[in-house]
Amino acid sequence: MAESHILLLPEKDYYQWVRAARVYVLTFGVNITPDPVRAGRNDNVSVVIASGAYPDQGDILEWLAARFPQAKLDGIQAIGPLDLEQVLLARVESGQRFGLPAAPDEESAPPPGEEAPFRLRWPTDYRVITQAFGANPEIYSKWGLPGHEGVDIRAPMNTNVYAAADGDVYYVMQETDTHAYGRHIRIQHPGGYRTVYAHLASLLVSQGNKVRAGQLIGKADSTGNSSGSHLHLTLKKDGATARKETQFQGDVIDPTPFLYWPEDEKSLTEAAVKKGAPVAQPAWQGDCLVGVNLREDGTMQEADFEALQTARVEAVKIQENTSSSVINRLRQLKPDMFIMARVALDIGSSAITASEWVSRMRLHVSRLYKEGVQYFEIQQSPNLHAYGWNTSWHSGGGFARWWLDVIGMLRDSFPEVKFGFPGVSPGGQVEGQRLDAATFLEQADEAIHNADWLGANCFWSTEAEMDSVDHGAFWQAVRLRYPDKLIIITEFGNVNVMTNLYVKGNQYVTFYEGLRRGTGIAAAFSQILSSPKGYDNMQWRHEDGQLTRIPIQIGKREF
C-alpha cells in the first residue's frame, strides 16, 4: 500500500518554519502540520527537532513512538528556520524525502522487464493542498468515512484541471447536483488504479477517450457538495479494501505519495534551489517603495507635506475624497510619486450590495482615474465587522462574490486600473469583531486569484513581533499562499502606544529596508501621516503641526 508522509513543524512561529520548508514541500508534495497527533497518524513522519519546540510533549520522538508505533519517524535537527531550510534544500538536491523515491523523470524509462512505478502528475496549476487525505474525521464520520477520502487541491473557478496519469475515461457525470462530487470525471489507469476529478465546471473529455498525463480534461468549479472552487482528487486501487490496504471502503487510498510536480515546475524548483532564490516571484519593475497613508480625513495641511518631504516618501495612499489639488501638490513634491487610492465605505452597521457600493463610489473612481491614479484598493479589512463582515458578507467566500461583482461593474469603464484585493486584519477570530485572517483568505481564494494585486496589513507591538509571520511579517504568510501575486503592504506599524516614537521610526526603517531587498512587493504604507482623532502614538506629525521622530528617522535612511 502507498505510504503517507507528513512533516511535523513547531507550532511557535509556525509560518516561519513553513516558509523554510517551502521548496521541500513543493518539490515532494509532502503534507505539513503543527499537530503531533495528526502527524502520528501517518505512515512516515519527518519531525523538525528544535529546542523547546514541543513543550506539551517533551521528547517528541519518544512521545510519537509511544503513541503511534506504526509510524516511521525521521528526526530533523534544526536550530531555527534558516538551519532547517538548508537541511531540506540538501534533501531536495539529492532527490530524497524520507527515503521515498524522488519524483520521476518523465523522459526516463524503467529497466527492461520492469513496470514503471505508478505516479500522479499534479492535476492543477496551483501547488497547494487545501485539505489533506484522511483529514477532519469528525466531519466525514457522518458518511461512515474515517476522514477525507481524497485530497483537495487549489483550483479557482474555471482554471485548468489535468489528467494525472495516462488512462481511459470510463465515466463522466455532467449533472451538477445528483452526486456529492458534482460534475466529475473518472479515469482508469494501468495497474488497477483509478482517479476521480470532482466539482468541475465543464468536462473537456468524453467516456471512452484515451488521455495522457498532463492533458487538459476540464475546468474547476464547486459543483456538488462543495463550499468553494477547488479540485477534489480521489485515488482508488482495485482490491485495496479487501486486502486491508486501506481503512476506506471502495478501494480508496491516499494519493499524496504518488503526486509529483510537472517537469517544468520541477526544473523551476531545482533552478531556484541552486540560485538560493524563491521558486516563483511576481513581476514588479523596481524596489519596494517607502510609503505612508495620508491624513485620515482625506484633507491635507502644510505640516503633512513637510512630513512627506522630511521622510523622502516615494509612495502615498490616498482616500476617495482626496482632492485634485492635493494630488497635484503631491506630484510637485515628487513628479514620479506612486499614488494608490483606497476606495472604501464604513459599512459595518448595515448591509450594502455591490451595485449600491458602485453607485456611490463610481464618481470617486472616475475622478481619480482621470487624475492618473491606476492602483485602487477596493474596500478595506473585509474580515472586520466595521467594514462589512457579518453585515454585507458573512465569510471570505461571501466577500469574494461581492468584490468580484464590484470589479465586474468597474472594469469596462476603467480598463487600465489595477484593482487590488484589500489587506485583511491579521490575527485570529475575535467574536463579533473579526473573522480569522487565514480562514478568510482561504475562503476568498477566487477573488484573490482574479485581483491585479493583493494587499497585506502588518502590525506589531514588540520588536520580536515585527519579525513574526503572525504580526509584522504577515505579508510572508500571504506570499506563501500566493507566490506569484504582486503584494502591496497597505497598512503597517507599531501599535504599542508605549513605544517611543524614535524607536518606532528606526523600526520602520528596518521594515522598509528588509522589503527593499526582496522582490514582488510594490510599496509599503505606514499607518499614518496624521489624523484628527485616534491612531495614538502612530502619527507622523502632531495636530499642532510639529513632526514626530517617525518621519525624521525615516528621512535619515541610507537607501
Rosetta blueprint (number, residue, H / E / L):
1 M L
2 A L
3 E L
4 S L
5 H E
6 I E
7 L E
8 L E
9 L L
10 P L
11 E L
12 K L
13 D L
14 Y H
15 Y H
16 Q H
17 W H
18 V H
19 R H
20 A H
21 A L
22 R H
23 V H
24 Y H
25 V H
26 L H
27 T H
28 F H
29 G L
30 V L
31 N E
32 I E
33 T E
34 P L
35 D L
36 P H
37 V H
38 R H
39 A H
40 G H
41 R L
42 N L
43 D L
44 N E
45 V E
46 S E
47 V E
48 V E
49 I E
50 A L
51 S L
52 G L
53 A L
54 Y L
55 P L
56 D L
57 Q L
58 G L
59 D L
60 I H
61 L H
62 E H
63 W H
64 L H
65 A H
66 A H
67 R H
68 F L
69 P L
70 Q L
71 A L
72 K E
73 L E
74 D E
75 G E
76 I E
77 Q E
78 A L
79 I L
80 G L
81 P H
82 L H
83 D H
84 L H
85 E H
86 Q H
87 V H
88 L H
89 L H
90 A H
91 R H
92 V H
93 E H
94 S H
95 G L
96 Q L
97 R E
98 F L
99 G L
100 L E
101 P L
102 A L
103 A L
104 P L
105 D L
106 E L
107 E L
108 S L
109 A L
110 P L
111 P L
112 P L
113 G L
114 E L
115 E L
116 A L
117 P L
118 F L
119 R L
120 L E
121 R E
122 W L
123 P L
124 T L
125 D L
126 Y L
127 R L
128 V L
129 I E
130 T E
131 Q E
132 A L
133 F L
134 G L
135 A L
136 N L
137 P H
138 E H
139 I H
140 Y H
141 S H
142 K H
143 W H
144 G L
145 L L
146 P L
147 G L
148 H L
149 E L
150 G L
151 V E
152 D E
153 I E
154 R E
155 A L
156 P L
157 M L
158 N L
159 T L
160 N E
161 V E
162 Y E
163 A L
164 A L
165 A L
166 D L
167 G E
168 D E
169 V E
170 Y E
171 Y E
172 V E
173 M E
174 Q L
175 E L
176 T L
177 D L
178 T L
179 H L
180 A L
181 Y L
182 G L
183 R L
184 H E
185 I E
186 R E
187 I E
188 Q E
189 H L
190 P H
191 G H
192 G H
193 Y E
194 R E
195 T E
196 V E
197 Y E
198 A E
199 H L
200 L E
201 A E
202 S E
203 L E
204 L L
205 V L
206 S L
207 Q L
208 G L
209 N L
210 K E
211 V E
212 R L
213 A L
214 G L
215 Q L
216 L E
217 I E
218 G E
219 K E
220 A E
221 D E
222 S L
223 T L
224 G L
225 N L
226 S L
227 S L
228 G L
229 S L
230 H E
231 L E
232 H E
233 L E
234 T E
235 L E
236 K E
237 K E
238 D L
239 G L
240 A L
241 T L
242 A L
243 R L
244 K L
245 E L
246 T L
247 Q L
248 F L
249 Q L
250 G L
251 D L
252 V E
253 I E
254 D L
255 P L
256 T H
257 P H
258 F H
259 L E
260 Y E
261 W L
262 P L
263 E H
264 D H
265 E H
266 K H
267 S H
268 L H
269 T H
270 E H
271 A H
272 A H
273 V H
274 K H
275 K H
276 G L
277 A L
278 P L
279 V L
280 A L
281 Q L
282 P L
283 A L
284 W L
285 Q L
286 G L
287 D L
288 C L
289 L E
290 V E
291 G E
292 V E
293 N E
294 L L
295 R L
296 E L
297 D L
298 G L
299 T L
300 M L
301 Q L
302 E H
303 A H
304 D H
305 F H
306 E H
307 A H
308 L H
309 Q H
310 T H
311 A H
312 R L
313 V L
314 E L
315 A E
316 V E
317 K E
318 I E
319 Q E
320 E L
321 N L
322 T L
323 S L
324 S H
325 S H
326 V H
327 I H
328 N H
329 R H
330 L H
331 R H
332 Q H
333 L H
334 K L
335 P L
336 D L
337 M L
338 F E
339 I E
340 M E
341 A E
342 R E
343 V E
344 A L
345 L L
346 D L
347 I L
348 G L
349 S L
350 S L
351 A L
352 I L
353 T L
354 A H
355 S H
356 E H
357 W H
358 V H
359 S H
360 R H
361 M H
362 R H
363 L H
364 H H
365 V H
366 S H
367 R H
368 L H
369 Y H
370 K H
371 E L
372 G L
373 V L
374 Q L
375 Y E
376 F E
377 E E
378 I E
379 Q L
380 Q L
381 S L
382 P L
383 N L
384 L E
385 H H
386 A H
387 Y H
388 G L
389 W E
390 N L
391 T L
392 S L
393 W E
394 H L
395 S L
396 G H
397 G H
398 G H
399 F H
400 A H
401 R H
402 W H
403 W H
404 L H
405 D H
406 V H
407 I H
408 G H
409 M H
410 L H
411 R L
412 D L
413 S L
414 F L
415 P L
416 E L
417 V L
418 K E
419 F E
420 G E
421 F E
422 P L
423 G L
424 V L
425 S L
426 P L
427 G L
428 G L
429 Q L
430 V E
431 E L
432 G L
433 Q L
434 R E
435 L L
436 D L
437 A H
438 A H
439 T H
440 F H
441 L H
442 E H
443 Q H
444 A L
445 D H
446 E H
447 A H
448 I H
449 H H
450 N H
451 A L
452 D L
453 W E
454 L E
455 G E
456 A E
457 N E
458 C E
459 F E
460 W E
461 S L
462 T L
463 E H
464 A H
465 E H
466 M H
467 D L
468 S L
469 V L
470 D L
471 H L
472 G L
473 A L
474 F H
475 W H
476 Q H
477 A H
478 V H
479 R H
480 L H
481 R H
482 Y L
483 P L
484 D L
485 K L
486 L L
487 I E
488 I E
489 I E
490 T E
491 E E
492 F E
493 G E
494 N E
495 V L
496 N L
497 V L
498 M L
499 T L
500 N L
501 L H
502 Y H
503 V H
504 K H
505 G H
506 N H
507 Q H
508 Y H
509 V H
510 T H
511 F H
512 Y H
513 E H
514 G H
515 L H
516 R H
517 R L
518 G L
519 T L
520 G L
521 I E
522 A E
523 A E
524 A E
525 F E
526 S E
527 Q L
528 I L
529 L L
530 S L
531 S L
532 P L
533 K L
534 G L
535 Y L
536 D L
537 N L
538 M L
539 Q L
540 W L
541 R E
542 H L
543 E L
544 D L
545 G L
546 Q L
547 L E
548 T L
549 R H
550 I H
551 P H
552 I H
553 Q H
554 I H
555 G H
556 K L
557 R L
558 E L
559 F L
